[in-house]
Amino acid sequence: MIIRERHVLVGTDDAPARLMVLWVGATQVALLDLLDAASRPQLMASTAVEAAIVAETWTVDVNPIEVSRAVGRVLSKKEIEVRDELWKLIEPLVTNVPAIFDPVQRGRLISVRVGETKRSRNTIKDKLDRYWRGGMRIAALIPDFAARGPRGSLPALPGGKKRGRPAGPNGEPHVDVTIAIQKAFQRAVDAERKVAKNRFTPQGAYKRFTDIECMMAEEDPDTGEITYVPKPEYRDLPAPSYRQFKWWFDGTNQKERVGRRQKGDALWDKDHRATLDTSAAQTWGPGSRFQIDATILEVALLSRHRAGDIIGKPVLYVVIDVWSRYIVGFYLGLTNASWAGAAMALANCLESKDELLGRHGYDPSKFAWESRHLSAALLADGGELKSHRGDVLASEFNCTVETAAPHRADWKGIVEQRFNMTNVRIGPYAPGHVDISYRGRGAEDYRFSARLTLDDLTEILIGLFLEYNNHHELKNLDLDADVDAARVPKVPLDLWRYGLRTRGEPKSYDHNFFRFAMMASAEVSVTPSGIEFRGRFYSCPELVASGLPAKARDGRRKVTISWDDRIVGEVYWHNPKSPTGYYVCRLTTKSRNAAEQDRSFWELDDADDRRKGEARDRKHDKRGDRSALTHRIEEVVKRAEEAFADGPKRDDGERVRDLRGKRRAEREDDAATEAPPLHDPAPVRSGSHLRLVRTDDEPSAPDYSEVGLHDFEDDDDD
């Protein structure tokens, strides 16, 4: 292949290289390494270059030169003057080939040119390099004024000359912003940032500059009084103006520098990033990617089950199709942002919307909500689905989970905007909405004006979602070429329907199977009373027929179940013999909470914790009674010991002889006091006790002589 000037020889991945061809001679070629900014032209044998090209060590790029900055615009007079001056400076050198490419001869030629032009050696070498690297075009010498450093970074001019606008109309002097002053600016900004923190302002930094950097303390030698006077450099000239400070502040990008230190890179990128792309850039049609996110709605609600009780603000999950902006599912409840709420929102994507509309008072024949699908990719927060449930979505439902970085809500910009719309639309109509004046002095507590229940708010949200899906005009949406050519309205429902016709329908799954797959699961024990889970027992006919409870009498058996924390009444026994993959096991009557089947595990766990706390409090409160009882028992025992010691002294053999006769005699002696005659009953007064008499042929009364103190202690299990 023939190589020419301005061609570039490109290396391989293993040996990267970019060598520009500056000159081609009969036996030599001049090359310049473009990857090394410090390199200079070198001569190489033509045969070696040809061999490298044949061996495919190098390939030839015949059109590597970028478009010149002069193309498409008219050069200014100053640019033309500088370009022509620089070309005049190096023209005698670049035309002296091949001598200019030999390092020794090039050095001599530059020395001669320095003597002729009185320009520095480095200046000539720099302009030669610009000319060669710019494709050996005169246009490469056009000055790039925009690249001569940011605003605010220029050093002071020699001779005391000042940059910027001239003195004002009254001849007020102005100070030039030198490098020393710029360093003082920077010190003032850094100090203000540390002191003001999130309340930093450029005005505060400038005030610190004028008060601290421009002033110095001076002590009166006679009185010792401290006064602050301008520093020597500012006594004849005023301090730089705020306009000059702001020129430096903006030009050196101090706003970003300070902002990143205050907020951190993540929050700064979220709020101040350049928006160079759209969420729909990598989607091909409906169902290619969904976005899901949760927010707390600013509305206080009342309980559905206990009239008048305030239950706080609900959590709303919304799932939206990126390509069409169609809302495909949602979940409104009191569950905090977690996998459970996200799973319910995704399950709602697969639910029949006709049934949903019917449950909340909407006529399905009048309102269209046509989505019953799951996407190929799902963008969510890291917390909800960054677990094995994300693996379930990928393995069971072919849905790739993409997680947004922390503090980067802008990555889910589409669904975030729907939250803004929802709060704005609900606010004027919903009692209990958080007003902007909340927490202000004299402001009404928004919770006391709550009137809506969860069902009421769900009905309102469904209406908002239907209005958005069916009628909202997406004015700023960029359409694909075929969609624009078909004149499809920029309405989510119309885009969704067009996408289904032209790009295919997303995949769909059974709603109940999806719920089951997304539930939490664990391995639990089977006892003779059924499946034991969280202190409760569950069973079903299939479990009994399997014989597992009966076999559990010889030792517990293990099974796998899934459960929904919101439903105590049933768990789901994994069994491949079932067509659905599970059997529903319900709470048995053996469980203490069998009457609470409609409650959630969260509620029952809270109730258990509350009962344990109350038991601890009662045990604490009755410590005095327990102590009094202990002292009373000890007193009785002591009194009995003293009475025995004062009694007649007999040997142990005599004391245990004829126990049955002694017992009978004791019983006869007690008969008169234990049971008065029935023919002459004493009048029964309030507080008296009725005693029953046991006949001789009845079993003897129990002997309490061996009862110990430990028998009176509480049993913690009761």
C-alpha positions in Angstrom: 0.0 0.0 0.0 1.2 3.5 -0.8 1.5 5.8 2.2 1.4 9.6 1.9 1.9 12.6 4.1 -0.7 13.0 6.8 -1.5 9.3 6.8 -1.4 7.7 10.3 0.1 4.3 11.1 -2.0 2.6 13.7 -0.6 -0.3 15.9 -2.4 -3.3 17.4 -4.1 -3.8 20.8 -1.0 -5.5 22.1 1.3 -2.8 20.7 -0.6 0.4 20.5 0.8 3.2 18.3 -0.3 6.2 16.3 2.5 7.5 14.0 1.8 10.4 11.6 3.7 10.4 8.3 5.3 13.9 7.9 7.4 13.2 4.8 8.0 10.3 2.4 11.3 10.1 0.6 12.9 7.6 -1.7 14.5 5.7 1.1 13.3 7.3 4.3 10.0 8.2 6.0 9.6 10.9 8.7 7.3 9.8 11.5 5.9 11.6 14.6 4.5 9.7 17.6 1.1 11.2 18.3 0.6 9.3 21.6 3.7 10.9 23.2 3.3 14.6 23.6 7.1 15.0 24.1 8.2 13.1 21.0 9.9 14.8 18.0 10.0 13.7 14.3 12.3 10.7 13.5 13.5 9.3 10.2 12.9 5.6 9.5 13.9 3.4 6.5 11.1 3.0 4.0 11.7 -0.8 3.8 11.2 -1.2 7.6 7.9 0.7 7.3 6.7 -1.4 4.4 7.6 -4.6 6.2 5.6 -3.5 9.3 2.6 -2.8 7.1 2.8 -6.1 5.3 3.2 -8.0 8.6 0.1 -6.1 9.9 2.0 -4.7 12.8 0.7 -1.3 11.5 -2.4 -0.4 9.6 -2.8 2.8 7.6 -5.5 5.3 8.5 -5.8 7.5 5.4 -8.2 10.1 6.8 -7.2 10.8 10.5 -7.1 14.6 10.6 -9.9 16.3 12.5 -11.8 19.3 11.0 -10.0 22.6 11.6 -11.4 25.1 14.0 -11.5 27.6 11.1 -14.1 25.5 9.1 -17.6 26.9 9.3 -16.8 30.3 10.7 -15.1 33.6 9.8 -11.8 34.2 11.5 -11.3 37.4 13.4 -8.7 39.9 12.4 -6.6 39.1 15.4 -6.7 35.3 14.6 -5.6 36.0 11.1 -2.7 38.2 12.3 -1.4 35.6 14.8 -1.7 32.7 12.3 0.2 34.6 9.6 2.9 35.7 12.1 3.5 32.2 13.3 3.6 30.7 9.8 6.2 33.3 8.8 8.2 32.3 11.9 8.4 28.5 11.0 8.0 28.5 7.2 11.7 28.5 6.5 12.1 25.5 8.8 9.2 23.2 7.7 10.2 23.6 4.1 13.7 22.5 4.7 13.2 18.7 4.3 14.5 16.2 5.2 17.0 18.2 7.3 14.3 19.4 9.7 13.5 15.8 10.6 17.1 15.0 11.6 17.6 15.8 15.3 21.1 17.3 14.9 20.3 19.4 11.9 17.0 20.5 13.4 18.8 21.9 16.4 21.2 23.9 14.2 18.3 25.3 12.0 16.3 26.4 15.1 19.4 28.1 16.5 19.8 30.1 13.3 16.1 31.0 13.3 16.3 32.2 16.9 19.0 34.6 15.9 17.0 35.9 12.9 13.7 36.4 14.7 14.7 37.1 18.3 12.0 34.7 19.4 12.8 32.1 22.0 13.9 28.6 21.2 11.0 27.0 23.0 8.5 29.2 21.1 9.8 28.0 17.8 9.8 24.3 18.9 6.3 24.7 20.2 4.9 26.1 16.9 6.7 23.5 14.9 5.0 20.8 17.1 1.6 22.4 16.6 2.1 22.5 12.9 3.1 18.8 12.6 0.5 17.5 15.0 -2.2 19.5 13.3 -1.7 17.7 10.1 0.9 20.0 8.6 -1.7 22.7 7.9 -1.4 26.4 8.4 -4.8 26.3 10.1 -3.2 24.4 13.0 -1.5 27.7 13.9 -4.8 29.6 14.4 -4.8 30.7 18.1 -7.2 28.9 20.4 -8.1 31.8 22.6 -10.8 29.7 24.4 -8.1 27.2 25.6 -5.8 29.8 27.2 -6.9 28.9 30.7 -10.2 29.4 32.6 -11.5 32.8 33.6 -9.8 34.0 36.7 -6.5 32.1 36.2 -4.5 34.7 34.3 -1.3 36.0 35.9 -0.7 39.7 36.3 0.6 41.6 33.3 4.2 42.9 33.4 4.7 46.6 33.9 1.7 47.0 36.2 -0.8 46.9 33.3 -4.3 46.0 34.4 -6.7 43.6 32.7 -10.4 44.1 32.4 -12.4 47.3 31.9 -10.7 50.7 32.3 -11.3 52.9 35.3 -14.7 54.2 35.9 -16.1 57.6 34.7 -14.9 59.3 37.8 -11.4 58.0 37.5 -11.7 55.6 40.4 -8.6 53.3 40.5 -9.0 49.6 40.1 -6.7 46.8 41.4 -5.5 44.1 39.1 -6.4 40.5 40.2 -2.9 39.0 40.5 -2.0 35.5 41.4 -1.5 36.6 45.0 -5.0 38.0 45.2 -6.4 34.8 43.6 -4.7 32.8 46.4 -6.3 35.2 48.9 -9.7 34.6 47.2 -9.2 30.9 47.6 -8.3 31.1 51.3 -11.4 33.2 51.9 -13.6 30.7 50.1 -12.1 27.7 52.0 -12.5 29.5 55.4 -16.1 30.5 54.7 -17.0 27.0 53.6 -15.7 25.5 56.8 -17.6 28.1 59.0 -20.8 28.5 57.0 -21.1 24.8 55.9 -24.4 24.4 54.1 -25.1 28.2 54.3 -22.1 29.1 52.2 -22.7 32.0 49.7 -20.2 33.9 47.4 -21.2 37.1 49.1 -20.2 35.7 52.5 -16.8 34.5 51.1 -16.2 38.0 49.6 -17.1 39.6 52.9 -14.6 37.4 54.6 -12.0 38.3 52.0 -12.4 42.1 52.6 -12.6 41.7 56.4 -9.8 39.2 56.9 -7.5 39.0 53.9 -7.5 42.8 53.2 -7.1 44.0 56.8 -4.5 43.7 59.4 -4.4 44.4 63.2 -2.4 47.4 64.3 -1.6 48.3 67.9 -1.3 51.9 69.2 2.1 52.0 70.9 0.8 54.6 73.4 -2.6 53.2 74.4 -2.3 49.6 73.4 -5.6 49.8 71.5 -6.0 47.4 68.6 -7.4 48.8 65.4 -7.8 47.2 62.0 -6.3 48.9 59.0 -5.9 48.0 55.3 -2.8 46.0 54.5 0.0 47.9 52.7 -1.0 46.6 49.3 -4.5 48.0 49.7 -3.8 51.4 51.2 -3.3 53.2 47.9 -5.7 51.0 45.9 -9.1 49.7 46.9 -9.7 46.0 47.5 -10.9 44.0 44.4 -14.6 44.5 43.8 -17.2 41.9 44.2 -17.6 41.7 40.5 -13.9 40.8 40.2 -14.3 38.2 42.9 -17.3 36.7 41.2 -15.4 36.7 37.9 -12.7 34.6 39.6 -15.3 32.5 41.5 -17.2 31.5 38.3 -14.1 31.1 36.1 -12.3 28.7 38.5 -15.5 26.6 39.0 -15.6 27.2 42.7 -19.3 26.5 42.8 -18.8 22.9 41.9 -15.7 22.6 44.1 -17.6 23.9 47.2 -20.8 22.1 46.3 -19.0 18.7 46.1 -17.4 19.2 49.5 -20.7 20.2 51.1 -23.0 17.5 49.5 -20.6 14.8 48.4 -20.1 13.6 44.8 -23.3 11.5 44.7 -25.7 14.2 45.7 -23.9 16.8 43.5 -24.0 14.5 40.5 -27.8 13.9 41.1 -28.8 17.6 41.3 -26.2 19.3 39.1 -25.1 16.8 36.5 -25.2 17.4 32.7 -28.3 15.7 31.2 -26.9 14.2 28.1 -29.2 11.2 27.7 -32.8 10.0 28.2 -34.2 7.1 30.1 -35.7 5.7 26.9 -32.4 5.7 25.0 -31.9 1.9 25.5 -35.5 0.7 25.2 -37.0 -0.8 22.1 -40.7 -0.9 23.0 -43.3 -1.6 25.7 -42.0 -3.9 28.4 -38.3 -3.5 27.6 -37.7 -1.7 30.9 -39.8 -0.8 33.9 -38.9 1.7 36.6 -40.1 1.1 40.2 -39.8 3.4 43.2 -41.5 4.2 46.5 -42.4 7.4 48.2 -44.3 8.5 51.3 -47.5 10.4 50.3 -48.0 13.6 52.2 -51.5 12.7 53.4 -52.5 11.5 56.8 -55.0 8.6 56.9 -57.6 7.2 59.2 -58.0 3.5 60.1 -60.4 1.3 58.2 -61.0 -0.9 61.2 -61.1 1.5 64.1 -63.1 4.6 63.3 -61.3 7.8 64.0 -57.8 6.4 64.7 -55.1 8.3 62.8 -52.6 5.8 61.2 -50.2 8.3 59.6 -48.9 8.6 56.0 -49.0 5.7 53.6 -46.3 4.4 51.2 -46.9 4.4 47.5 -45.1 2.2 45.0 -45.4 3.0 41.3 -44.2 0.9 38.3 -43.9 2.7 35.0 -43.0 1.6 31.5 -40.0 3.6 30.3 -40.7 3.5 26.5 -44.3 4.6 26.7 -44.4 6.2 30.1 -47.5 4.0 30.8 -48.2 3.3 34.5 -48.4 -0.5 34.6 -48.8 -1.1 38.4 -48.8 0.4 41.9 -49.2 -0.5 45.5 -50.5 1.7 48.3 -50.1 0.5 51.9 -48.6 1.0 55.3 -45.6 -1.3 54.7 -42.4 0.7 54.7 -40.3 0.7 51.6 -39.1 -2.9 51.4 -39.1 -6.0 49.2 -42.7 -6.8 50.4 -44.1 -3.5 49.0 -42.0 -3.8 45.8 -43.3 -7.4 45.3 -46.9 -6.3 45.7 -46.4 -3.5 43.2 -44.9 -5.9 40.7 -47.7 -8.4 41.3 -50.1 -5.6 40.6 -48.5 -5.3 37.1 -49.6 -8.9 36.4 -53.1 -8.5 38.0 -56.2 -8.1 35.9 -56.9 -4.3 36.0 -60.6 -5.0 35.3 -60.9 -6.7 38.7 -58.9 -3.9 40.4 -61.2 -1.2 38.9 -64.3 -3.1 39.8 -63.2 -3.4 43.5 -62.8 0.3 43.7 -66.0 1.5 42.0 -64.8 2.1 38.4 -66.6 0.6 35.4 -64.0 -1.4 33.5 -66.0 -0.9 30.3 -65.5 2.9 30.5 -61.9 3.0 31.7 -59.0 1.3 29.9 -56.1 0.0 31.9 -54.6 -2.8 29.7 -51.3 -3.8 31.2 -50.8 -7.4 32.6 -47.2 -7.8 31.8 -43.7 -8.0 33.3 -40.6 -6.2 31.7 -37.3 -7.6 30.5 -35.4 -5.3 32.8 -36.4 -3.5 36.0 -34.6 -0.5 37.4 -35.1 -0.2 41.2 -33.4 1.0 44.3 -30.7 -1.2 45.7 -32.5 -1.9 49.0 -35.8 -3.6 47.9 -34.6 -6.1 45.3 -30.9 -6.4 45.9 -31.3 -9.9 47.5 -32.3 -13.4 46.5 -35.6 -12.0 45.3 -33.7 -10.3 42.5 -32.3 -13.6 41.6 -35.9 -15.1 41.5 -36.9 -12.3 39.1 -34.0 -13.2 36.8 -34.2 -17.0 37.0 -38.0 -17.6 37.1 -39.3 -14.6 35.2 -36.4 -13.6 32.9 -36.4 -10.1 34.3 -33.0 -8.5 34.8 -32.8 -6.3 37.9 -30.8 -3.1 37.6 -30.2 -1.2 40.8 -29.6 2.6 41.0 -26.6 3.9 43.0 -27.2 5.4 46.4 -28.5 9.0 46.4 -29.1 8.8 42.6 -32.8 9.2 42.3 -32.2 10.9 38.9 -31.5 7.5 37.5 -35.2 6.8 37.9 -36.3 10.2 36.7 -39.5 9.0 35.0 -41.1 7.4 38.0 -39.8 10.2 40.3 -41.7 12.7 38.2 -44.9 10.8 38.7 -44.5 11.2 42.4 -44.3 14.9 42.0 -47.4 14.9 39.9 -49.3 12.7 42.4 -48.6 14.9 45.4 -49.5 18.0 43.5 -52.8 16.7 42.2 -53.9 15.1 45.5 -53.0 18.1 47.7 -55.9 20.5 47.0 -58.5 17.9 47.5 -57.3 15.5 50.2 -58.0 16.4 53.8 -55.0 15.7 55.9 -52.6 16.7 53.2 -49.3 18.2 54.6 -49.4 21.9 54.0 -46.4 24.0 53.2 -46.9 25.9 56.5 -46.8 22.8 58.6 -44.5 23.2 61.7 -44.9 27.0 61.3 -45.9 29.0 64.3 -49.7 28.8 64.8 -50.0 26.2 61.9 -52.7 23.6 62.3 -51.6 20.0 62.7 -52.5 18.3 59.4 -53.1 15.0 61.1 -56.3 16.3 62.9 -57.9 17.1 59.5 -57.4 13.5 58.2 -60.7 12.0 56.9 -59.6 9.5 54.2 -59.0 5.8 54.7 -56.6 3.7 52.7 -59.4 2.5 50.5 -60.5 6.1 49.8 -57.0 7.2 48.8 -56.6 4.1 46.6 -59.7 5.1 44.7 -58.4 8.6 44.2 -55.0 7.3 43.0 -56.6 5.0 40.5 -58.5 7.9 39.1 -55.3 9.9 38.8 -53.4 7.0 37.1 -56.3 6.5 34.6 -56.4 10.2 33.8 -52.6 10.2 33.3 -52.5 7.0 31.2 -55.4 7.9 29.0 -55.2 11.7 28.5 -51.8 13.2 29.7 -49.9 14.8 26.8 -46.1 14.1 27.0 -45.1 17.3 25.3 -41.3 16.9 25.7 -41.1 13.2 24.8 -38.8 12.4 21.9 -40.5 9.8 19.7 -38.8 7.1 17.6 -38.9 7.9 13.8 -41.6 5.3 13.0 -43.8 6.5 15.9 -43.5 10.1 14.8 -44.2 9.1 11.2 -47.4 7.2 12.2 -48.6 10.4 14.0 -49.2 8.5 17.3 -50.4 11.0 20.0 -47.9 11.6 22.8 -50.3 9.9 25.2 -49.1 6.9 27.3 -52.1 4.7 26.3 -51.7 5.4 22.6 -48.0 4.8 22.7 -48.5 1.6 24.7 -51.0 0.3 22.1 -48.9 1.3 19.2 -45.9 -0.4 20.7 -47.8 -3.7 21.3 -48.9 -3.7 17.6 -45.5 -2.9 16.1 -42.9 -4.2 18.6 -44.7 -7.2 20.2 -46.3 -7.9 23.5 -44.2 -8.2 26.7 -44.3 -11.5 28.6 -47.0 -12.2 31.2 -47.3 -14.7 34.1 -49.9 -15.9 36.5 -50.5 -13.3 39.2 -50.8 -15.8 42.1 -47.7 -17.7 41.0 -45.7 -14.5 40.9 -46.9 -13.6 44.4 -45.9 -17.1 45.7 -42.5 -16.9 44.0 -41.7 -13.5 45.6 -42.7 -14.5 49.1 -40.2 -15.2 51.9 -39.5 -18.9 52.5 -37.9 -21.1 55.1 -37.5 -24.6 56.3 -39.8 -25.4 59.3 -40.7 -28.4 61.4 -43.8 -30.7 61.1 -45.2 -31.7 64.5 -48.1 -34.0 65.4 -50.2 -30.8 65.6 -49.2 -29.7 62.1 -46.6 -27.3 60.6 -45.1 -25.2 63.4 -44.3 -21.6 62.4 -43.7 -18.7 64.8 -45.4 -20.5 67.6 -48.5 -21.3 65.6 -49.7 -24.5 63.9 -51.0 -24.9 60.3 -52.4 -27.8 58.5 -54.3 -28.8 55.3 -55.9 -32.1 54.1 -52.9 -32.8 51.8 -50.5 -32.5 54.8 -52.6 -35.0 56.8 -52.9 -37.3 53.9 -49.1 -37.3 53.5 -48.7 -38.8 57.0 -46.1 -36.3 58.0 -47.9 -35.3 61.3 -48.2 -38.9 62.3 -44.6 -39.6 61.5 -43.6 -36.6 63.5 -44.4 -38.5 66.7 -41.2 -40.4 66.1 -39.2 -37.2 65.4 -39.9 -33.9 63.7 -40.0 -33.7 59.9 -38.8 -30.7 57.9 -40.7 -29.0 55.1 -40.3 -25.7 53.1 -43.0 -23.1 53.3 -43.6 -19.6 52.0 -45.6 -16.9 53.8 -46.9 -13.4 53.5 -46.2 -11.3 56.6 -49.5 -9.5 56.1 -51.5 -12.8 56.5 -51.3 -14.9 59.6 -54.2 -17.2 58.6 -52.2 -19.3 56.0 -48.8 -20.4 54.9 -47.9 -22.2 51.6 -46.4 -25.6 51.7 -44.0 -26.3 48.8 -45.0 -29.5 47.1 -44.2 -30.5 43.5 -47.3 -32.7 43.4 -49.6 -29.6 43.4 -50.3 -28.1 40.0 -49.5 -24.7 41.4 -46.3 -25.9 43.2 -47.8 -25.4 46.7 -50.7 -26.2 49.1 -52.4 -23.7 51.3 -52.1 -24.6 55.0 -54.4 -22.7 57.3 -54.2 -21.9 61.0 -55.5 -24.7 63.2 -57.7 -24.3 66.4 -54.7 -25.5 68.5 -53.1 -22.1 67.9 -53.8 -19.5 70.5 -54.4 -16.9 67.8 -56.8 -18.9 65.7 -59.4 -16.2 66.0 -57.0 -13.6 64.5 -56.5 -15.1 61.0 -57.1 -11.8 59.3 -54.3 -10.0 61.1 -50.7 -9.7 60.0 -47.6 -11.2 61.6 -46.4 -7.7 62.3 -49.5 -7.0 64.4 -49.3 -10.3 66.3 -45.6 -9.8 66.9 -46.3 -6.4 68.3 -49.1 -7.9 70.5 -46.8 -10.6 71.8 -44.1 -8.0 72.6 -46.7 -5.9 74.3 -48.0 -8.8 76.4 -44.4 -9.7 77.4 -43.8 -6.1 78.5 -47.0 -6.0 80.5 -46.0 -9.3 82.2 -42.6 -7.9 83.1 -44.3 -4.8 84.6 -46.7 -6.9 86.7 -43.8 -9.0 87.9 -42.1 -5.9 88.9 -45.1 -4.4 90.7 -45.8 -7.6 92.8 -42.3 -7.8 94.2 -43.6 -6.3 97.5 -46.4 -8.9 97.9 -43.9 -11.7 97.2 -41.5 -10.4 99.8 -44.3 -10.1 102.4 -45.4 -13.7 101.8 -41.8 -14.9 102.2 -41.5 -13.1 105.5 -44.9 -14.4 106.7 -43.9 -18.0 105.9 -40.6 -17.6 107.7 -42.4 -16.2 110.8 -44.9 -19.1 110.9 -42.1 -21.6 110.7 -40.1 -19.8 113.4 -43.2 -19.8 115.7 -43.7 -23.5 115.1 -40.1 -24.3 115.9 -40.3 -22.4 119.2 -43.6 -24.2 120.1 -42.0 -27.5 119.4 -39.0 -26.6 121.5 -41.1 -25.6 124.5 -43.3 -28.8 124.3 -42.8 -32.2 126.0 -39.6 -34.1 125.2 -40.2 -37.6 123.7 -38.0 -39.9 121.7 -38.5 -40.2 118.0 -39.8 -43.8 118.2 -42.6 -42.8 120.4 -43.6 -39.9 118.2 -44.1 -42.1 115.1 -45.8 -45.0 116.9 -49.5 -45.5 116.1 -49.8 -42.7 113.5 -53.2 -43.9 112.3 -54.8 -43.7 115.8 -53.2 -40.4 116.5 -54.6 -39.1 113.1 -58.1 -40.4 113.9 -58.0 -38.7 117.3 -56.9 -35.4 115.7 -59.7 -35.6 113.2 -62.3 -36.2 115.9 -61.0 -33.2 117.9 -61.3 -30.9 114.9 -64.8 -32.1 113.9 -66.6 -29.8 116.2 -64.8 -26.7 115.0 -64.8 -27.6 111.3 -68.5 -28.4 111.0 -71.1 -27.1 113.4 -74.4 -29.2 113.7 -76.9 -28.6 110.8 -79.9 -28.7 113.3 -78.8 -25.5 114.9 -77.0 -23.5 112.2 -75.3 -20.4 113.2 -76.5 -17.3 111.2 -74.2 -16.8 108.2 -72.8 -13.4 108.1 -70.9 -11.7 105.4 -67.3 -12.7 105.4 -67.9 -16.1 107.2 -66.7 -19.4 105.8 -68.6 -22.6 105.2 -66.5 -25.7 106.1 -67.3 -29.2 104.9 -66.9 -32.3 107.0 -65.3 -35.4 105.6 -66.6 -38.8 106.9 -64.2 -41.5 108.2 -64.7 -43.8 105.2 -63.8 -41.1 102.7 -60.2 -40.8 101.6 -58.1 -38.8 104.1 -57.3 -35.2 103.4 -54.0 -34.5 101.8 -51.0 -33.9 104.0 -49.5 -30.5 103.4 -46.7 -31.0 105.8 -44.2 -31.5 103.0 -45.1 -28.4 101.0 -42.1 -26.2 100.4 -41.6 -22.6 99.7 -40.7 -23.2 96.1 -44.3 -24.5 95.4 -45.5 -20.9 95.9 -43.2 -19.4 93.2 -44.7 -18.3 89.9 -44.4 -20.4 86.8 -43.0 -18.2 84.1 -44.6 -20.4 81.4 -48.2 -19.7 82.6 
